[in-house]
């Protein structure tokens, strides 16, 4: 492990990585545990704590307030611009989702209408076959049509529950 040197008195750390264990507030309970360690391990453990405390990450559309404040300190008005940009992006995404949902519903309705027309046509053909003396063929065609329709509705309901 490399030694950590203290910055000169007039020099303030500019990066979190430049902070010394003495410049970071360590909770009292942790400090007591460190003090119970052998002398050669104390510095190593404090260095590890510094590295653990420095690591930051965030997930989501907005940075945490501390980072927004950093942007604002560097460029006044930038936090407001970031927030406005995120609001604009959020509005855009919601409009797109509304359009996609409406289009999906429209296509689903069309599909149901076409499916109904096809099913009725096949049933009428099946009935026509039965009445013209082709009872076996008409019955098979009608049965297949009915099984297909029931299957589609059952699979559709299962898919809806899954989604």
C-alpha positions in Angstrom: 0.0 0.0 0.0 1.3 3.4 -0.9 1.8 6.2 1.6 -0.6 9.1 1.6 1.0 12.4 1.9 -0.7 15.4 3.4 -1.3 18.4 1.1 0.5 21.7 1.8 -1.3 23.9 4.3 -2.3 26.5 1.6 -3.3 23.7 -0.8 -6.9 22.4 -0.5 -7.7 19.0 -2.0 -9.4 19.5 -5.4 -10.5 16.0 -5.9 -12.1 13.5 -3.4 -9.2 11.1 -4.1 -6.8 13.7 -2.6 -8.6 13.5 0.8 -6.8 12.0 3.7 -8.4 9.8 6.2 -8.1 12.6 8.7 -10.0 15.0 6.4 -13.0 12.6 6.2 -15.5 12.3 9.0 -15.5 8.7 10.0 -18.3 7.5 12.3 -17.3 7.2 16.0 -18.1 3.4 16.1 -15.9 2.8 13.1 -13.2 5.0 14.5 -13.2 2.9 17.7 -12.9 -0.3 15.8 -9.9 1.1 13.9 -8.2 2.1 17.1 -8.5 -1.5 18.3 -6.4 -2.6 15.4 -2.6 -3.1 15.4 -0.7 0.1 14.4 0.5 -1.3 11.1 -3.1 -2.1 10.0 -4.7 1.3 11.1 -3.4 3.3 8.1 -4.3 0.5 5.7 -7.9 0.3 7.0 -8.3 4.1 6.9 -7.1 4.1 3.3 -9.6 1.5 2.4 -12.4 3.5 4.2 -11.4 6.6 2.1 -11.6 4.6 -1.1 -15.0 3.2 0.0 -16.4 6.6 0.9 -15.2 8.2 -2.4 -16.9 5.8 -4.7 -20.2 7.3 -5.9 -22.7 6.2 -8.4 -26.3 7.0 -9.3 -28.9 5.6 -11.6 -31.8 7.4 -13.1 -32.6 10.3 -15.3 -31.4 13.0 -12.8 -28.1 13.3 -11.0 -28.3 13.6 -7.2 -28.6 17.0 -5.7 -24.9 17.2 -4.7 -23.9 16.8 -8.4 -26.5 19.3 -9.5 -25.1 21.7 -6.9 -21.6 21.1 -8.4 -22.9 22.0 -11.9 -24.6 25.1 -10.5 -21.4 26.2 -8.7 -19.4 25.9 -11.9 -22.0 27.4 -14.2 -24.8 29.3 -12.6 -28.2 28.4 -14.1 -27.0 25.0 -15.3 -29.0 23.0 -12.7 -32.2 24.7 -13.9 -31.2 23.9 -17.5 -30.6 20.3 -16.6 -34.0 20.1 -14.9 -35.8 21.7 -17.8 -34.1 19.3 -20.2 -35.2 16.3 -18.1 -38.8 17.6 -18.0 -38.8 18.1 -21.7 -37.4 14.6 -22.3 -40.0 13.2 -19.9 -42.9 14.9 -21.7 -41.6 13.7 -25.0 -41.4 10.1 -23.8 -44.9 10.2 -22.4 -46.3 11.6 -25.7 -44.5 8.8 -27.6 -45.9 6.2 -25.2 -49.4 7.6 -25.7 -49.0 7.3 -29.5 -47.7 3.8 -29.3 -50.5 2.7 -27.0 -53.2 4.2 -29.2 -51.7 2.6 -32.3 -51.4 -0.8 -30.6 -55.1 -0.6 -29.6 -56.1 0.4 -33.2 -54.1 -2.5 -34.7 -55.6 -4.9 -32.1 -59.1 -3.8 -33.0 -58.4 -4.2 -36.7 -57.0 -7.7 -36.1 -60.1 -8.7 -34.1 -62.3 -7.5 -36.9 -60.4 -9.3 -39.6 -60.3 -12.5 -37.5 -64.1 -12.3 -37.0 -64.6 -11.9 -40.7 -62.4 -14.9 -41.5 -63.9 -17.1 -38.7 -67.5 -16.3 -40.0 -66.4 -17.0 -43.6 -64.9 -20.4 -42.6 -68.0 -21.3 -40.6 -70.3 -20.4 -43.5 -68.1 -22.5 -45.9 -68.3 -25.3 -43.4 -72.1 -25.1 -43.2 -72.2 -24.9 -47.0 -70.1 -28.1 -47.3 -72.3 -29.9 -44.8 -75.6 -28.9 -46.6 -74.2 -29.9 -50.0 -73.5 -33.4 -49.0 -69.9 -33.1 -47.8 -70.7 -33.6 -44.1 -67.3 -35.0 -43.1 -65.3 -32.2 -44.7 -67.6 -29.5 -43.5 -67.5 -30.9 -39.9 -63.7 -31.2 -39.9 -63.4 -27.6 -41.3 -65.9 -26.2 -38.8 -64.3 -28.1 -35.9 -60.8 -26.8 -36.8 -62.2 -23.3 -37.1 -63.8 -23.5 -33.7 -60.7 -25.0 -32.0 -58.5 -22.3 -33.6 -60.8 -19.6 -32.3 -60.9 -21.0 -28.8 -57.1 -21.4 -28.8 -56.6 -17.8 -29.8 -58.8 -16.5 -27.0 -57.2 -18.8 -24.4 -53.7 -17.9 -25.5 -54.6 -14.2 -25.7 -56.0 -14.2 -22.1 -52.8 -16.1 -20.9 -50.6 -13.5 -22.6 -52.6 -10.6 -21.1 -52.1 -12.1 -17.6 -48.4 -12.6 -18.3 -48.0 -9.0 -19.5 
